[in-house]
């Protein structure tokens, strides 16, 4: 069995079993043991899966268990700094000052105390050392524990059966997805492409997805097939940059260097490594290619179907990056060789700048306030017209712009416009045209930030702005109705039926959410709400897996937001009202990592009238968040135990949601959830931000992000429109419906996008 396929299936709430393993109705003892162990960490199995598990050899069953245990962190160190940390240790800032004096002025003060393995002297009367697993002064752990709690969860996640067809369907959905894949989907696609051939009948929907397909073909030695996938020089540049930096987007070198400088800064000047970090990143970004790569890229550019003049225009937007690539790849040299005539013309035009830049003409006409010329040019590029629609409505007035855009939508060129862009317009119109609401944006390669409304909104009255919202919403609803009208259903009966899970009314469509974390245990769309089952929510963070022992300080924190104040639960404030922190660990043991926890007491938070609690993880050490760092939260109707001997508080059966930081992460801080105290619901979201501690988090940015999620169209709303247009009858039972849209279906986010968005 392939572990990669198992990992992908677990993310979709299933277990992959090869087709050659047949079901067996006789329950064996190893099967009973496997089911029992899975149940203890929060998983149940469906009946079809149970029968197939019976047909597996015990060694194969053990492999399934190993992968599930790896996903849930079984076998790692889950001991925090403090034993029985729900009871405060009573440590204070004064204890740290006294310990600092004892260690750095020891010869002068001559204090009595205990010398710990890390070398620090803990003076008598300061920290209660019997309560700690390590040094309370420097945060170095001495004791570890791979023991965990089991079976405290009040809900089990059911695993279904996946066969070869299911895996292939998943890969096809990912390849054809008309919206950009998030980090989980991209990672799943990379794993699938290692074991499955690239399907010939699937059109790749997004350029970033094409990069992964090209990489898979090159790994398999099918270089000739890659030439057919590239349609523009930008595709080639995107792939080269992905291989060099791991970024699927074209994040420019200056941005990566700036990020590295910021990530290696420190609030203490003696620990600041910003210049070294920037210089190291600058060195990493230097380009060097061997002859094999030079000839490969020269062949790609030489066989592009795009005319050289158009190719030069596409290259112009990233001209500086292309100049560096051309030199490193010796493309000018290859352009002189026989058989590279198209490359020769491309290089000649590019260096002489003998080409017209369409965007330059648009900018010139726009600044000259020539609406007819500007709109005529924009109609030639429907995608850019859609992306600039709002700003042009304010610049030229809504009537002329919307009239031109509506005419475009009804033309043949308008049918090529990706529906995802219209969805984006419809979902963000309410906040974009509101002169009193901050908007949240995430620049390419940067952190999430809030920006003020456009100053041009002041030129229009509230009634005019409301009319703009209404007209934009009508654009995308009409387009969606046209899409569903074209998708004539093939009814099984004379009156086709549809089932829509009510929970889908609360899950927004994943458009424009470029999640950079990997969800190994389950997949959920940003904005998904999780109901708190008991009176406590336990946050957890585990980092350092597979790394040697070293100083690596990651911080788990939360910010409690009241009507007129905020309060943090972090390393500098371990026991605010309604929260408890397990202690600040600043070093990791060898290979098995370490953990921190924060427990929230909902009755206390409700009594104190807290509104929100935001969950965050920060890299206090220089650099970004640690690779393979896992954060999430636990919830259970029954109380969750904390060990008095080790402080371990982790039980995989109680985990509601968890995410993992991957190699492409550029963030130093991450908000991974917000608890609405009054509703007792946790909203899963992902807000990367800068700064070493939660104190740098801007609450206005969190609120703006929540407003953005609230403005999004939900999956349920779109499906109800589909039912109305196609005259499908709503039923209350999924088993009775010709088309059933359940929460299980929604787990495959690529399938959701492909169904609802139509072809791109």
Secondary structure in CASP SS format (residue, H / E / C, confidence):
PFRMAT SS
TARGET T0000
AUTHOR 0000-0000-0000
METHOD secondary structure of the structure
MODEL  1
X C 1.00
X C 1.00
X H 1.00
X H 1.00
X H 1.00
X H 1.00
X H 1.00
X H 1.00
X H 1.00
X H 1.00
X H 1.00
X C 1.00
X C 1.00
X E 1.00
X E 1.00
X E 1.00
X C 1.00
X C 1.00
X C 1.00
X C 1.00
X C 1.00
X C 1.00
X C 1.00
X C 1.00
X C 1.00
X C 1.00
X C 1.00
X C 1.00
X H 1.00
X H 1.00
X H 1.00
X H 1.00
X H 1.00
X H 1.00
X H 1.00
X H 1.00
X H 1.00
X H 1.00
X H 1.00
X H 1.00
X C 1.00
X C 1.00
X E 1.00
X E 1.00
X E 1.00
X C 1.00
X H 1.00
X H 1.00
X H 1.00
X H 1.00
X H 1.00
X H 1.00
X H 1.00
X H 1.00
X C 1.00
X C 1.00
X C 1.00
X H 1.00
X H 1.00
X H 1.00
X H 1.00
X H 1.00
X H 1.00
X H 1.00
X H 1.00
X H 1.00
X H 1.00
X H 1.00
X H 1.00
X H 1.00
X H 1.00
X C 1.00
X C 1.00
X C 1.00
X C 1.00
X C 1.00
X C 1.00
X C 1.00
X C 1.00
X C 1.00
X C 1.00
X E 1.00
X C 1.00
X C 1.00
X C 1.00
X C 1.00
X C 1.00
X C 1.00
X C 1.00
X C 1.00
X C 1.00
X C 1.00
X H 1.00
X H 1.00
X H 1.00
X H 1.00
X H 1.00
X H 1.00
X H 1.00
X H 1.00
X H 1.00
X H 1.00
X H 1.00
X H 1.00
X C 1.00
X H 1.00
X H 1.00
X H 1.00
X H 1.00
X C 1.00
X C 1.00
X C 1.00
X E 1.00
X E 1.00
X E 1.00
X C 1.00
X C 1.00
X C 1.00
X C 1.00
X C 1.00
X E 1.00
X E 1.00
X E 1.00
X C 1.00
X C 1.00
X C 1.00
X C 1.00
X C 1.00
X H 1.00
X H 1.00
X H 1.00
X E 1.00
X C 1.00
X E 1.00
X C 1.00
X C 1.00
X C 1.00
X C 1.00
X C 1.00
X C 1.00
X E 1.00
X C 1.00
X C 1.00
X C 1.00
X C 1.00
X C 1.00
X C 1.00
X C 1.00
X E 1.00
X C 1.00
X C 1.00
X C 1.00
X C 1.00
X C 1.00
X C 1.00
X C 1.00
X E 1.00
X E 1.00
X E 1.00
X E 1.00
X E 1.00
X E 1.00
X C 1.00
X H 1.00
X H 1.00
X H 1.00
X H 1.00
X H 1.00
X H 1.00
X H 1.00
X H 1.00
X H 1.00
X H 1.00
X H 1.00
X H 1.00
X H 1.00
X C 1.00
X C 1.00
X C 1.00
X C 1.00
X C 1.00
X C 1.00
X H 1.00
X H 1.00
X H 1.00
X H 1.00
X H 1.00
X H 1.00
X H 1.00
X H 1.00
X H 1.00
X H 1.00
X H 1.00
X C 1.00
X C 1.00
X C 1.00
X C 1.00
X C 1.00
X C 1.00
X C 1.00
X C 1.00
X C 1.00
X C 1.00
X C 1.00
X C 1.00
X C 1.00
X H 1.00
X H 1.00
X H 1.00
X H 1.00
X H 1.00
X H 1.00
X H 1.00
X H 1.00
X H 1.00
X H 1.00
X H 1.00
X H 1.00
X H 1.00
X C 1.00
X C 1.00
X C 1.00
X H 1.00
X H 1.00
X H 1.00
X H 1.00
X C 1.00
X C 1.00
X C 1.00
X C 1.00
X C 1.00
X C 1.00
X H 1.00
X H 1.00
X H 1.00
X H 1.00
X H 1.00
X H 1.00
X H 1.00
X H 1.00
X H 1.00
X H 1.00
X H 1.00
X H 1.00
X H 1.00
X C 1.00
X C 1.00
X C 1.00
X C 1.00
X C 1.00
X C 1.00
X C 1.00
X H 1.00
X H 1.00
X H 1.00
X H 1.00
X H 1.00
X H 1.00
X H 1.00
X H 1.00
X H 1.00
X H 1.00
X H 1.00
X C 1.00
X C 1.00
X C 1.00
X C 1.00
X C 1.00
X H 1.00
X H 1.00
X H 1.00
X C 1.00
X C 1.00
X H 1.00
X H 1.00
X H 1.00
X H 1.00
X H 1.00
X H 1.00
X H 1.00
X H 1.00
X H 1.00
X H 1.00
X H 1.00
X C 1.00
X C 1.00
X C 1.00
X C 1.00
X C 1.00
X C 1.00
X H 1.00
X H 1.00
X H 1.00
X H 1.00
X H 1.00
X H 1.00
X H 1.00
X H 1.00
X H 1.00
X H 1.00
X H 1.00
X H 1.00
X C 1.00
X C 1.00
X C 1.00
X C 1.00
X C 1.00
X H 1.00
X H 1.00
X H 1.00
X H 1.00
X H 1.00
X H 1.00
X H 1.00
X H 1.00
X H 1.00
X C 1.00
X C 1.00
X H 1.00
X H 1.00
X H 1.00
X H 1.00
X H 1.00
X H 1.00
X H 1.00
X H 1.00
X H 1.00
X H 1.00
X C 1.00
X C 1.00
X H 1.00
X H 1.00
X H 1.00
X H 1.00
X H 1.00
X C 1.00
X C 1.00
X C 1.00
X C 1.00
X C 1.00
X H 1.00
X H 1.00
X H 1.00
X H 1.00
X H 1.00
X H 1.00
X H 1.00
X H 1.00
X H 1.00
X H 1.00
X H 1.00
X H 1.00
X C 1.00
X C 1.00
X C 1.00
X C 1.00
X C 1.00
X H 1.00
X H 1.00
X H 1.00
X H 1.00
X H 1.00
X H 1.00
X H 1.00
X H 1.00
X H 1.00
X H 1.00
X C 1.00
X C 1.00
X C 1.00
X H 1.00
X H 1.00
X H 1.00
X H 1.00
X H 1.00
X H 1.00
X H 1.00
X H 1.00
X C 1.00
X C 1.00
X C 1.00
X H 1.00
X H 1.00
X H 1.00
X H 1.00
X H 1.00
X H 1.00
X C 1.00
X H 1.00
X H 1.00
X H 1.00
X H 1.00
X H 1.00
X H 1.00
X H 1.00
X H 1.00
X C 1.00
X H 1.00
X H 1.00
X H 1.00
X H 1.00
X H 1.00
X H 1.00
X H 1.00
X H 1.00
X H 1.00
X H 1.00
X H 1.00
X H 1.00
X C 1.00
X C 1.00
X C 1.00
X C 1.00
X H 1.00
X H 1.00
X H 1.00
X C 1.00
X C 1.00
X H 1.00
X H 1.00
X H 1.00
X H 1.00
X H 1.00
X H 1.00
X H 1.00
X H 1.00
X H 1.00
X H 1.00
X H 1.00
X H 1.00
X H 1.00
X H 1.00
X C 1.00
X C 1.00
X C 1.00
X C 1.00
X C 1.00
X C 1.00
X E 1.00
X E 1.00
X E 1.00
X E 1.00
X C 1.00
X C 1.00
X C 1.00
X C 1.00
X C 1.00
X E 1.00
X E 1.00
X E 1.00
X E 1.00
X C 1.00
X C 1.00
X C 1.00
X H 1.00
X H 1.00
X H 1.00
X H 1.00
X H 1.00
X C 1.00
X C 1.00
X H 1.00
X H 1.00
X H 1.00
X H 1.00
X H 1.00
X H 1.00
X H 1.00
X H 1.00
X H 1.00
X H 1.00
X H 1.00
X H 1.00
X H 1.00
X H 1.00
X H 1.00
X H 1.00
X H 1.00
X H 1.00
X H 1.00
X H 1.00
X H 1.00
X H 1.00
X H 1.00
X H 1.00
X H 1.00
X C 1.00
X C 1.00
X C 1.00
X C 1.00
X C 1.00
X C 1.00
X C 1.00
X C 1.00
X C 1.00
X C 1.00
X E 1.00
X E 1.00
X E 1.00
X E 1.00
X C 1.00
X H 1.00
X H 1.00
X H 1.00
X H 1.00
X H 1.00
X C 1.00
X E 1.00
X C 1.00
X C 1.00
X C 1.00
X C 1.00
X C 1.00
X C 1.00
X C 1.00
X C 1.00
X E 1.00
X E 1.00
X C 1.00
X C 1.00
X C 1.00
X C 1.00
X C 1.00
X C 1.00
X C 1.00
X C 1.00
X C 1.00
X C 1.00
X E 1.00
X E 1.00
X E 1.00
X C 1.00
X C 1.00
X C 1.00
X C 1.00
X E 1.00
X E 1.00
X E 1.00
X E 1.00
X E 1.00
X E 1.00
X E 1.00
X E 1.00
X E 1.00
X E 1.00
X C 1.00
X C 1.00
X C 1.00
X C 1.00
X E 1.00
X E 1.00
X C 1.00
X C 1.00
X E 1.00
X E 1.00
X E 1.00
X E 1.00
X E 1.00
X E 1.00
X E 1.00
X E 1.00
X C 1.00
X C 1.00
X C 1.00
X C 1.00
X E 1.00
X E 1.00
X E 1.00
X E 1.00
X E 1.00
X C 1.00
X C 1.00
X E 1.00
X C 1.00
X C 1.00
X C 1.00
X C 1.00
X C 1.00
X E 1.00
X E 1.00
X E 1.00
X C 1.00
X C 1.00
X C 1.00
X C 1.00
X C 1.00
X E 1.00
X E 1.00
X C 1.00
X C 1.00
X C 1.00
X E 1.00
X E 1.00
X E 1.00
X E 1.00
X E 1.00
X E 1.00
X E 1.00
X E 1.00
X E 1.00
X E 1.00
X H 1.00
X H 1.00
X H 1.00
X H 1.00
X H 1.00
X H 1.00
X C 1.00
X C 1.00
X C 1.00
X C 1.00
X E 1.00
X E 1.00
X E 1.00
X E 1.00
X E 1.00
X E 1.00
X E 1.00
X E 1.00
X C 1.00
X C 1.00
X C 1.00
X C 1.00
X C 1.00
X C 1.00
X C 1.00
X C 1.00
X C 1.00
X C 1.00
X E 1.00
X E 1.00
X E 1.00
X E 1.00
X E 1.00
X E 1.00
X C 1.00
X C 1.00
X C 1.00
X C 1.00
X C 1.00
X C 1.00
X C 1.00
X C 1.00
X C 1.00
X C 1.00
X C 1.00
X C 1.00
X C 1.00
X C 1.00
X C 1.00
X E 1.00
X H 1.00
X H 1.00
X H 1.00
X E 1.00
X E 1.00
X E 1.00
X E 1.00
X E 1.00
X E 1.00
X E 1.00
X C 1.00
X C 1.00
X C 1.00
X C 1.00
X C 1.00
X C 1.00
X C 1.00
X E 1.00
X E 1.00
X E 1.00
X E 1.00
X E 1.00
X E 1.00
X E 1.00
X E 1.00
X C 1.00
X C 1.00
X C 1.00
X C 1.00
X E 1.00
X E 1.00
X E 1.00
X C 1.00
X C 1.00
X C 1.00
X E 1.00
X E 1.00
X E 1.00
X C 1.00
X C 1.00
X C 1.00
X C 1.00
X H 1.00
X H 1.00
X H 1.00
X C 1.00
X C 1.00
X H 1.00
X H 1.00
X H 1.00
X H 1.00
X H 1.00
X H 1.00
X H 1.00
X H 1.00
X H 1.00
X H 1.00
X H 1.00
X H 1.00
X H 1.00
X C 1.00
X C 1.00
X E 1.00
X H 1.00
X H 1.00
X H 1.00
X H 1.00
X H 1.00
X H 1.00
X H 1.00
X H 1.00
X H 1.00
X H 1.00
X H 1.00
X C 1.00
X C 1.00
X C 1.00
X E 1.00
X E 1.00
X C 1.00
X C 1.00
X C 1.00
X H 1.00
X H 1.00
X H 1.00
X C 1.00
X C 1.00
X E 1.00
X E 1.00
X E 1.00
X C 1.00
X H 1.00
X H 1.00
X H 1.00
X H 1.00
X C 1.00
X C 1.00
X H 1.00
X H 1.00
X H 1.00
X H 1.00
X H 1.00
X H 1.00
X H 1.00
X H 1.00
X H 1.00
X C 1.00
X C 1.00
X C 1.00
END
